């Protein structure tokens, strides 16, 4: 996808970021939530005051991917976010792409950009969490050199029983 562009999000992009985040998240995770749960979760994450504070935080980077000028994905990275056993680490909190471009390399390029950003900031590790039952994303992360290091659970209200299992994966950024 040569006509793919990326931009860092600033305060002026809050509305667009909210729109892209919700439109890219909802198709994949609707079945994760009991009725009303997904809407409440997304409203909390992308509430204007919360989003404004995150966009102003120099420890965070949001990026939007656009294909021919249309937003098709986004990512969020914490430049400094250690986890037990993983110090000097960045946390890749979110990478979502629109269903219309899934499998086309948009997510891969967002991840590559965030890995590069973490390396530029001198991080030794980058880690992320994925749903334990999300086989395609897990395969993609592992193919990029991420390895399983922990199992955990989503601690959110209205997640369907049996769907809260998560896998924490990390990648050593000191290796080529």
RODREN-256465 format. One record per atom (N, C-alpha, C, O, CB): residue in one letter; x, z, y. Coordinates in steps of 0.1 Angstrom, whole numbers, padded with zeros to 4 digits, always signed. Each point is the difference from the previous one (the first is absolute). Glycine has a CB too. Layout:
<lovos>
aXZY
...
</lovos>
This chain:
<lovos>
x+0008+0000-0012
x-0008+0000+0012
x+0009+0000+0012
x+0003+0011+0006
x-0021+0001-0018
x+0022-0024+0017
x+0009-0001+0011
x-0007+0003+0013
x+0006+0003+0010
x+0006-0020-0022
x-0026+0016+0012
x-0007+0003+0013
x-0005+0014+0001
x-0010+0003+0006
x+0003-0027-0006
x+0015+0033-0006
x-0003+0015+0000
x+0008+0006+0011
x+0012-0002+0000
x-0018+0002-0025
x+0000+0008+0034
x+0007+0007+0010
x-0003+0015-0001
x-0010+0004-0005
x+0008-0024+0020
x+0011+0028-0010
x-0001+0014-0001
x+0002+0006+0014
x+0008-0005+0008
x+0001+0005-0032
x-0016+0011+0027
x+0001+0006+0013
x-0001+0015-0002
x-0008+0005-0008
x-0001-0025+0020
x+0018+0028-0005
x-0001+0014+0001
x-0012+0004+0008
x-0003-0007+0010
x+0028+0010-0013
x-0032+0007-0001
x-0012+0004+0008
x+0003+0010+0010
x+0008+0010-0003
x-0022-0015-0017
x+0009+0004+0032
x+0001+0010+0010
x-0014+0005+0004
x-0010-0004-0007
x+0030-0007+0016
x-0021+0019+0001
x-0013+0006+0004
x-0011-0010+0002
x-0011+0002-0003
x+0024+0016+0014
x-0009-0030-0005
x-0010-0010+0003
x-0006-0006-0012
x-0010-0007+0001
x+0022+0002+0020
x-0005+0007-0033
x-0005-0006-0012
x-0009+0009-0009
x-0003-0004-0011
x+0024-0010+0012
x-0024+0025+0004
x-0008+0010-0008
x-0013-0006-0005
x-0003+0002-0012
x+0013+0016+0026
x-0018-0025-0006
x-0012-0005-0005
x+0002-0011-0011
x-0007+0000-0010
x-0003+0005+0032
x+0019-0014-0020
x+0003-0010-0010
x+0006+0007-0012
x-0004-0004-0011
x+0009-0013+0029
x+0003+0026-0017
x+0006+0007-0012
x-0011+0007-0008
x-0001-0002-0012
x+0022+0006+0024
x-0030+0002-0005
x-0012+0007-0007
x-0008-0011-0008
x-0003+0002-0012
x+0002+0016+0030
x-0002-0029-0011
x-0008-0011-0007
x+0008-0006-0012
x-0007-0001-0010
x-0004-0004+0033
x+0023+0002-0021
x+0008-0005-0011
x+0001+0010-0012
x-0001-0004-0011
x+0014-0011+0028
x-0010+0027-0014
x+0002+0010-0010
x-0013+0002-0008
x+0001+0000-0013
x+0016+0012+0027
x-0028-0011-0008
x-0013+0002-0007
x-0003-0013-0008
x-0004+0001-0012
x-0004+0015+0029
x+0009-0028-0011
x-0003-0012-0007
x+0009-0003-0012
x-0005-0006-0010
x-0004-0003+0031
x+0021+0014-0021
x+0009-0002-0011
x-0001+0011-0010
x+0003-0003-0012
x+0013-0009+0027
x-0020+0023-0012
x-0001+0012-0009
x-0013-0001-0008
x+0001+0001-0013
x+0013+0013+0029
x-0025-0016-0010
x-0013+0002-0006
x-0002-0009-0012
x-0006+0005-0010
x-0003+0000+0032
x+0012-0018-0023
x-0002-0007-0012
x+0007+0005-0012
x-0006-0002-0011
x+0003-0018+0026
x+0014+0026-0014
x+0008+0005-0011
x-0004+0014-0005
x+0001+0003-0012
x+0017-0017+0020
x-0023+0022+0001
x-0002+0014-0004
x-0014+0005+0001
x-0003+0012-0001
x+0025-0009+0009
x-0032-0012-0006
x-0014+0005+0000
x-0004+0008-0012
x-0007+0009+0001
x+0002-0030+0013
x+0010+0017-0026
x-0004+0007-0012
x+0007+0013-0002
x-0003+0007-0009
x-0001-0029-0001
x+0014+0025+0018
x+0007+0013+0000
x-0009+0012+0005
x+0002+0011-0004
x+0020-0024+0007
x-0031+0009+0005
x-0007+0011+0008
x-0015+0002-0005
x-0006-0010-0004
x+0021+0004+0023
x-0019+0018-0018
x-0015+0003-0002
x-0006-0005+0013
x+0006-0002+0010
x-0002+0022-0025
x-0018-0022+0015
x-0007-0005+0012
x+0004+0008+0013
x+0000+0013+0000
x-0019-0020-0015
x+0022+0000+0025
x+0004+0005+0013
x+0014+0005+0001
x+0005+0002+0011
x-0028+0005-0009
x+0030-0006-0013
x+0014+0005+0000
x+0010-0009+0007
x+0008+0004+0008
x-0013+0007-0028
x+0004-0024+0017
x+0010-0010+0006
x-0002-0001+0015
x+0010+0000+0008
x-0010-0013-0029
x-0013+0013+0026
x-0002-0001+0014
x+0005+0012+0007
x+0006-0001+0011
x-0026-0013-0016
x+0018+0026+0000
x+0005+0012+0006
x+0015+0001+0000
x+0006+0003+0010
x-0027+0009-0018
x+0027-0017-0003
x+0015+0000-0001
x+0005-0009+0011
x+0010+0003+0007
x-0011+0002-0032
x-0004-0018+0026
x+0005-0009+0009
x-0002+0004+0015
x+0008-0002+0009
x-0012-0016-0026
x-0008+0024+0019
x-0003+0004+0014
x+0010+0011+0004
x+0004+0001+0012
x-0028-0006-0015
x+0028+0014-0006
x+0010+0010+0003
x+0013-0006+0002
x+0007+0004+0010
x-0020+0012-0024
x+0018-0025+0006
x+0013-0006+0001
x+0002-0008+0013
x+0010+0001+0007
x-0009-0002-0031
x-0012-0006+0028
x+0001-0009+0011
x-0008+0004+0012
x-0004-0008+0008
x+0008-0010-0025
x-0006+0031+0018
x-0007+0005+0011
x+0009-0002+0012
x+0012+0002+0000
x-0024+0016-0014
x+0006-0023+0025
x+0008-0004+0012
x+0011+0010+0004
x+0011-0005+0004
x-0031-0008+0003
x+0017+0025-0006
x+0010+0010+0005
x+0011+0002-0010
x+0012+0000+0004
x-0030+0012+0008
x+0015-0012-0025
x+0010+0001-0010
x+0009-0013+0000
x+0012+0001+0000
x-0028+0014-0014
x+0010-0026+0014
x+0007-0013+0000
x+0009-0001+0013
x+0011-0004-0001
x-0030-0006-0012
x+0014+0014+0024
x+0008+0000+0013
x+0012+0008-0002
x+0011-0004+0004
x-0032+0000+0010
x+0020+0016-0019
x+0011+0009-0002
x+0010-0006-0010
x+0012+0001+0002
x-0027+0019+0003
x+0010-0026-0016
x+0010-0006-0009
x+0007-0012+0006
x+0012-0001-0003
x-0027+0009-0016
x+0008-0016+0027
x+0006-0011+0006
x+0011+0004+0010
x+0009-0008+0003
x-0030-0005-0007
x+0020+0025+0010
x+0009+0005+0009
x+0012+0007-0006
x+0010+0003+0007
x-0029-0001+0009
x+0018+0001-0029
x+0010+0007-0007
x+0012-0009-0004
x-0001-0009-0007
x-0017+0024-0002
x+0030-0012+0015
x+0012-0008-0003
x+0005+0001-0015
x+0008-0009-0004
x-0002+0012+0028
x-0012+0006-0032
x+0004+0001-0014
x-0009-0009-0008
x+0003-0002-0012
x+0004+0025+0015
x-0017-0029+0003
x-0009-0009-0008
x+0001-0015+0005
x+0002-0002+0012
x-0017+0022-0016
x+0013-0029-0005
x-0001-0014+0003
x-0011-0006-0007
x-0002+0001-0013
x+0027-0003+0017
x-0034-0004+0003
x-0011-0008-0005
x+0003-0015+0003
x+0005-0003+0010
x-0022+0022-0007
x+0015-0027-0013
x+0002-0015+0002
x-0013-0007-0005
x-0006+0004-0009
x+0031-0002+0007
x-0028-0013+0009
x-0011-0008-0004
x+0006-0014-0004
x+0008-0005+0008
x-0025+0018+0007
x+0012-0018-0026
x+0004-0014-0004
x-0012-0009+0004
x-0011+0003-0002
x+0026+0005-0017
x-0011-0019+0025
x-0010-0011+0004
x+0004-0013-0006
x+0011-0004+0001
x-0016+0016+0021
x-0005-0019-0027
x+0001-0013-0006
x-0007-0009+0009
x-0012+0000+0002
x+0014+0008-0025
x+0005-0018+0030
x-0005-0009+0009
x-0009+0007+0011
x-0010-0004+0004
x+0010-0013-0022
x+0006+0029+0022
x-0007+0007+0011
x-0011+0010-0005
x-0005+0008+0009
x+0010-0027+0006
x-0009+0019-0027
x-0010+0009-0005
x+0006+0011-0008
x+0009-0002-0008
x-0025-0017+0006
x+0012+0032+0005
x+0006+0011-0007
x-0004+0000-0014
x-0012-0001-0004
x+0012+0015+0025
x+0010-0012-0030
x-0002+0000-0015
x+0006+0012-0007
x-0001+0000-0012
x+0000-0025+0014
x+0007+0034+0005
x+0006+0012-0006
x+0007+0009+0009
x+0002-0003+0012
x+0001-0011-0032
x+0000+0026+0015
x+0007+0009+0009
x+0008+0010-0009
x-0002+0001-0012
x-0016-0003+0030
x+0027+0009-0012
x+0008+0010-0007
x+0003+0012+0010
x+0000-0002+0012
x+0010-0016-0027
x-0007+0029+0009
x+0004+0012+0008
x+0011+0007-0007
x+0000+0002-0012
x-0024+0001+0020
x+0035+0000+0000
x+0012+0006-0005
x+0003+0013+0009
x-0001+0000+0012
x+0009-0022-0021
x-0005+0033+0002
x+0006+0012+0006
x+0015-0002-0002
x+0005+0000-0011
x-0026+0015+0007
x+0028-0015+0015
x+0015-0002-0001
x+0007+0012-0006
x+0010-0001-0006
x-0011-0014+0026
x-0005+0027-0017
x+0006+0012-0005
x-0011+0008-0007
x-0008+0006+0007
x+0026-0006+0011
x-0017+0000-0031
x-0011+0008-0008
x+0006+0003-0014
x-0003-0007-0009
x-0016-0005+0022
x+0026+0023-0014
x+0006+0004-0012
x-0011+0005-0010
x-0011+0005+0004
x+0033+0001+0008
x-0018-0006-0024
x-0009+0005-0011
x+0009+0008-0010
x+0012-0003+0000
x-0029-0017+0002
x+0012+0029-0009
x+0008+0008-0009
x+0008-0009-0009
x-0005-0009-0006
x-0012+0027+0006
x+0030-0016+0001
x+0009-0008-0009
x+0004-0013+0007
x+0008-0008-0006
x-0018+0019-0014
x+0004-0014+0031
x+0003-0013+0007
x+0002+0003+0015
x-0009+0000+0008
x-0004-0013-0025
x+0026+0015+0021
x+0003+0004+0013
x+0005-0013+0008
x+0004-0010-0007
x+0001+0034+0000
x-0004-0023+0020
x+0003-0011+0009
x-0008-0012-0004
x+0005-0011-0003
x+0019+0020+0005
x-0037-0007-0003
x-0009-0010-0005
x-0010-0005+0011
x-0004+0007+0009
x+0006+0003-0032
x-0007-0022+0021
x-0011-0006+0007
x-0012-0001-0009
x+0002+0000-0013
x+0013-0013+0028
x-0027+0014-0010
x-0012+0000-0008
x-0008-0013+0004
x-0005-0001+0011
x+0004+0027-0013
x-0001-0035-0007
x-0009-0011+0001
x-0014+0004-0003
x-0004-0001-0012
x+0023-0016+0007
x-0026+0021+0015
x-0013+0006-0002
x-0011-0010-0004
x-0009+0002-0008
x+0016+0016+0024
x-0007-0030-0009
x-0010-0010-0002
x+0005-0014+0000
x+0008-0003+0008
x-0024+0019+0002
x+0011-0024-0019
x+0002-0015+0000
x-0013-0005-0006
x-0003+0001-0012
x+0029+0000+0010
x-0033-0008+0011
x-0013-0007-0005
x+0000-0014+0005
x+0004-0003+0011
x-0016+0025-0011
x+0006-0031-0008
x-0002-0014+0004
x-0014-0004-0003
x-0007+0006-0008
x+0031-0011+0004
x-0029-0005+0012
x-0013-0005-0002
x-0001-0007-0014
x+0010-0006-0004
x-0013+0003+0029
x-0008+0005-0031
x-0002-0007-0014
x+0003-0015+0001
x+0005-0005-0010
x-0022+0023+0004
x+0014-0024+0017
x+0002-0015+0000
x+0015-0004-0001
x+0002-0011-0004
x-0023+0010+0018
x+0030+0010-0011
x+0014-0003-0001
x+0007+0008-0011
x+0013-0001-0001
x-0013-0005+0025
x-0007+0014-0031
x+0006+0008-0011
x+0008-0009-0010
x-0005-0011-0004
x-0013+0028+0006
x+0030-0013-0005
x+0008-0008-0009
x+0008-0011+0006
x+0008-0007-0006
x-0025+0012-0011
x+0016-0006+0031
x+0007-0011+0007
x+0013+0005+0007
x+0006-0008+0007
x-0028-0002-0004
x+0026+0022-0006
x+0013+0005+0006
x-0001+0008+0013
x+0010+0004+0005
x-0001-0024-0016
x-0021+0021+0016
x-0002+0008+0013
x+0004+0014-0002
x+0008+0006+0008
x-0026-0021-0001
x+0013+0022-0018
x+0004+0014-0002
x+0015+0001-0003
x+0006+0010+0005
x-0029-0006-0014
x+0029-0013+0002
x+0014+0000-0003
x+0008+0000+0013
x+0010+0007+0001
x-0014-0018-0024
x+0000+0002+0032
x+0007-0001+0012
x-0001+0012+0009
x+0009+0004+0007
x-0012-0029-0008
x-0009+0031+0001
x-0002+0013+0007
x+0009+0010-0005
x+0006+0008+0007
x-0030-0014-0002
x+0024+0007-0019
x+0009+0011-0006
x+0014-0003+0003
x+0008+0009+0004
x-0024-0006-0022
x+0021-0016+0017
x+0014-0003+0003
x+0003+0004+0014
x+0011+0005+0003
x-0012-0024-0019
x-0008+0017+0026
x+0002+0003+0014
x+0002+0015+0001
x+0008+0005+0008
x-0021-0025+0000
x+0004+0028-0015
x+0001+0015+0001
x+0013+0005-0006
x+0006+0010+0005
x-0031-0009-0005
x+0029-0007-0011
x+0012+0004-0007
x+0012-0002+0010
x+0009+0008+0002
x-0018-0014-0025
x+0009-0006+0029
x+0010-0003+0010
x+0000+0010+0012
x+0011+0004+0004
x-0012-0029-0011
x-0010+0028+0011
x-0002+0010+0011
x+0006+0014-0004
x+0007+0006+0008
x-0027-0018+0000
x+0017+0016-0020
x+0005+0013-0005
x+0015-0001-0001
x+0007+0010+0003
x-0028-0006-0016
x+0027-0015+0008
x+0014-0001-0001
x+0007+0000+0014
x+0010+0006+0002
x-0013-0019-0023
x-0004+0006+0031
x+0006+0000+0013
x+0000+0014+0006
x+0009+0003+0009
x-0018-0026-0006
x+0000+0032-0007
x+0000+0013+0005
x+0009+0009-0008
x+0000+0013+0002
x-0023-0016+0006
x+0030-0002-0018
x+0010+0007-0008
x-0006+0009-0011
x+0006+0009-0005
x+0007-0008+0025
x-0025-0005-0024
x-0006+0008-0011
x+0006-0004-0014
x+0004-0012-0002
x-0025+0013+0015
x+0023+0009-0022
x+0005-0003-0013
x-0011-0004-0010
x+0003-0006-0010
x+0015+0023+0015
x-0030-0013-0002
x-0011-0002-0009
x-0012-0005+0007
x-0002+0003+0012
x+0011+0015-0027
x-0018-0024+0008
x-0014-0003+0005
x-0009+0003-0012
x+0003-0003-0011
x+0005-0015+0028
x-0019+0025-0014
x-0009+0003-0010
x-0014-0003+0004
x-0003-0003+0011
x+0018+0021-0019
x-0024-0019-0002
x-0014-0003+0002
x-0008+0006-0011
x+0005+0005-0010
x+0001-0027+0021
x-0019+0021-0009
x-0010+0005-0011
x-0009-0012-0003
x-0004-0007+0009
x+0006+0032-0001
x-0006-0026-0020
x-0010-0010-0005
x-0009+0006-0010
x+0003+0010-0007
x+0014-0028+0011
x-0029+0013-0004
x-0010+0004-0010
x+0005-0002-0014
x+0006-0011-0002
x-0025+0006+0018
x+0018+0015-0024
x+0006-0001-0014
x-0007-0011-0008
x+0006-0005-0009
x-0001+0029+0010
x-0017-0028+0003
x-0007-0010-0008
x+0001-0014+0007
x-0007-0010-0004
x-0009+0027-0004
x+0024-0018+0018
x+0002-0013+0007
x+0012-0008-0006
x+0011+0001+0006
x-0021+0009+0016
x+0008-0016-0033
x+0011-0006-0007
x+0007-0011+0007
x+0012-0001+0000
x-0025+0006-0020
x+0006-0014+0027
x+0007-0011+0007
x+0009+0005+0011
x+0011-0004+0001
x-0031-0011-0006
x+0015+0024+0014
x+0009+0005+0010
x+0012+0008-0006
x+0011-0001+0005
x-0030+0002+0011
x+0016+0007-0026
x+0011+0007-0007
x+0011-0010-0005
x+0012+0003+0001
x-0028+0016-0007
x+0011-0030+0000
x+0010-0010-0006
x+0008-0006+0012
x+0012-0002-0002
x-0028-0003-0017
x+0010+0002+0030
x+0007-0005+0011
x+0010+0009+0006
x+0011-0004+0003
x-0031-0010+0002
x+0016+0027-0004
x+0010+0010+0006
x+0012+0001-0010
x+0011+0001+0005
x-0030+0011+0007
x+0016-0011-0025
x+0011+0002-0009
x+0009-0013+0000
x+0012+0001-0001
x-0027+0014-0013
x+0009-0027+0016
x+0008-0012+0000
x+0009+0000+0013
x+0010-0007+0000
x-0028-0005-0013
x+0014+0019+0023
x+0008+0001+0012
x+0011+0012-0001
x+0007+0002+0010
x-0027-0011+0003
x+0021+0015-0024
x+0010+0010-0002
x-0005+0015+0002
x+0008+0009-0001
x+0008-0026+0008
x-0029+0019-0005
x-0005+0013+0001
x-0001+0006-0014
x-0004-0007-0010
x-0009+0001+0031
x+0016+0019-0023
x-0002+0006-0013
x-0009+0012+0001
x+0000+0007+0011
x+0024-0015-0017
x-0031+0011-0004
x-0009+0011-0001
x+0008+0013+0001
x+0010+0001-0006
x-0027-0014-0008
x+0012+0022+0022
x+0007+0013+0001
x-0009+0012-0001
x+0005+0011-0001
x+0012-0022+0015
x-0030+0009-0013
x-0009+0012+0001
x-0014-0005-0002
x-0004-0011+0003
x+0020+0024+0012
x-0024-0004-0021
x-0015-0003+0000
x-0007+0011+0008
x+0005+0011+0001
x-0003-0021-0024
x-0012+0006+0030
x-0007+0009+0009
x-0015-0004+0000
x-0004-0009-0008
x+0025+0013+0022
x-0029+0003-0006
x-0014-0003+0001
x-0004-0002+0015
x+0005+0007+0009
x-0009+0007-0030
x-0006-0022+0023
x-0006-0001+0014
x-0007+0013+0002
x-0008+0004-0009
x+0006-0030+0008
x+0003+0032+0012
x-0007+0012+0003
x-0009-0003+0012
x+0001+0006+0011
x+0018+0009-0019
x-0029-0023+0005
x-0010-0005+0010
x-0014+0002-0005
x-0002-0001-0012
x+0019-0015+0021
x-0026+0020+0000
x-0014+0001-0005
x-0006-0013-0003
x+0004-0010+0006
x-0006+0030+0008
x-0007-0020-0023
x-0008-0012-0004
x+0008-0011-0008
x-0005-0011+0000
x-0009+0017+0020
x+0025-0002-0025
x+0007-0010-0009
x-0007+0002-0014
x-0002+0011-0004
x+0025-0010+0017
x-0026-0012-0019
x-0007+0000-0013
x+0008+0007-0010
x+0012-0001-0001
x-0023-0020+0006
x+0005+0029-0014
x+0007+0007-0010
x+0008-0010-0009
x-0005-0010-0003
x-0013+0028+0003
x+0029-0014-0004
x+0009-0008-0008
x+0007-0011+0008
x+0008-0007-0007
x-0024+0011-0011
x+0015-0005+0031
x+0007-0010+0007
x+0010+0005+0010
x+0006-0008+0008
x-0026-0005-0010
x+0023+0026+0002
x+0009+0006+0009
x+0015-0001-0004
x+0008+0005+0008
x-0027+0010-0001
x+0022-0020-0018
x+0014+0001-0005
x+0009-0010+0008
x-0004-0012+0002
x-0004+0018-0025
x+0019-0001+0027
x+0010-0008+0008
x+0014+0000-0006
x+0003+0010-0007
x-0017-0005+0028
x+0021-0015-0019
x+0014+0000-0004
x+0009-0002+0013
x-0003-0008+0009
x-0003-0002-0032
x+0016+0019+0024
x+0009-0001+0011
x+0012-0008-0005
x+0005+0002-0011
x-0012+0020+0021
x+0011-0032-0003
x+0011-0009-0003
x+0011+0001+0011
x-0004+0002+0012
x-0011-0017-0026
x+0027+0013+0011
x+0010-0001+0010
x+0011-0010-0003
x+0001-0005-0011
x-0005+0029+0016
x+0010-0028+0006
x+0011-0011-0001
x+0012+0005+0007
x+0000+0005+0011
x-0017-0024-0012
x+0029+0018-0006
x+0012+0004+0006
x+0005-0012+0010
x+0002-0011-0005
x+0004+0025-0016
x-0005-0011+0034
x+0004-0010+0009
x+0015-0001+0002
x+0004-0009+0007
x-0025+0014+0005
x+0028+0003-0019
x+0015-0001+0001
x+0005-0011-0010
x+0011-0005+0002
x-0010+0030+0004
x-0009-0028-0016
x+0003-0011-0009
x-0004-0014+0006
x-0010+0000+0008
x+0007+0016-0028
x+0010-0026+0017
x-0003-0013+0006
x-0014-0005-0005
x-0004-0011+0004
x+0028+0006-0003
</lovos>
